[in-house]
Amino acid sequence: MKEEPEKANHLFEKNKTYEFEIDSYGNNGEGIGHPDGYTLFVKHAMAGEMVRVKATKIKKNYGYARLEEVLESSPERVKPKCPIANKCGGCDLQHMSYKAQLAFKKSQVYDCLTRLGGVDKSIKLEMLGYDGTEGAWNYRNKAQFPVGFDRDGGIVSGFYVARTHDIIPCEECYIQHPDINSVVKKIMDIIRAEGDASLVYDEKKHTGWLRHIFLRRSETTGELLVCLVVTDRDKQKKTTEKITKELTEKYSDKIKGICLNINPDETNVILGEEFITLFGDTCIEDAVGDVRYDISLQSFYQVNPYMTKKLYDKAAEYAGLDGTQTVWDLYCGVGTIGLYMAGKASKIIGVESEPSAVIDAKNNAKKNGITNAEFICDSAENAASSLEKADVVVVDPPRKGCDERLIETIGNAHPDRIVYVSCDPATLSRDIKRLSEYGYELKKACVVDQFWQSRHVETVCLLSLADK
Ligand code: SAH
């Protein structure tokens, strides 16, 4: 049977103006209103506000509209600090007070858990967020700035406008650490002073050289790792030398390493396979509590150093270790969570699919003199079925959540506790529902706000067998 084309809604029309109240939030922090029972999504509008909007897309059951004017403002509305906050895809919540950001995140997790996860509505969520006085800014320890051209052919670095590949120039990002911004600006000043457009990668024509500037910073040592992602290893030797010399001079006490990453392909993927060291090291050292970690450029590492310890402490609290347990640390990255808990466990078995991270994890165990941790390079879903039995299973998957095969293995392995660290409440809730089929119940959950100013949400959950 042929599918009927989706009909537009008859009450609403594209480009027309409407006034109504915003009553809730969508997954991305956008406001939602229900004029005449229809559903309209309005970016940068806040719950409780009366707004005037212009409809931009009308579908049968829901549509999108652009905020034209806030007629009655929420008391929690604040002026975004960043001039490009509404354009760049990075900080979706800058128009909300920090208190309102936390409330949005908590309600988003609550809604997902109760609606998608089948969790009882009486669940009380814990919440950990920024608790300082200077404002929840300048926290990120990792940056990937695309380099390219603006509409007038000017050489720029900054961020992609949401859902496009147009670069909006930005050399002072308020959620990055100031040292990261400073290094990017210095590199861009050198590139611009060279006055040679062929130094810069043109994504549309697939010509040029410098594609991205990738940086990591360690909060505990202040060290910086700088990587220029370029199309060719041999071209632009003079500029490469100049950047290396000027960075090592200007930031002599901070630069730990400078490298090239070679990405010759016509692709959206940022990093290519080959790294060439220009100066110093390819790893950076950081610490969470007493545990020190070496982190390679391409390995995953938590981006908010002010919250990582709080996150791991909560995961450790939920794991409830007393020195006798065997723990699986699945999706372990550079071994961070497992090594953080190793002192209170009998044995840690980490599994991670990214080979560079597994090498880092093994080195990190040695670096800390930890002898009861082993690390396996494989997918969690492949490896788990042949691991020795665990008392506690920690999972920290990427946004798509756990593979169904892994849920089955964990469910059948009957660990006493499952600690689920998640960066996506929807897949977390789906997996909690799947685990409930094996008798597991959500006992505790804590929203940990790692991503200040942005819509992203981190949650730690404790699940155990319903009758325990
Ligand atoms: N727990 C770590 C890393 C979490 S990020 C920390 O707190 O730092 C998720 C990690 O899962 C990444 O390192 C990613 O490389 C890895 N990964 C992605 N898919 C995987 C899979 N199917 N099996 C195992 N690891 C995977």
Residues whose N, C-alpha, C, O or C-beta is under 5 A from the ligand:
A	BS01	SAH	F300 Y301 Q302 Y331 C332 G333 T336 I337 V351 E352 S353 E354 D378 S379 A380 E381 D396 P397 P398
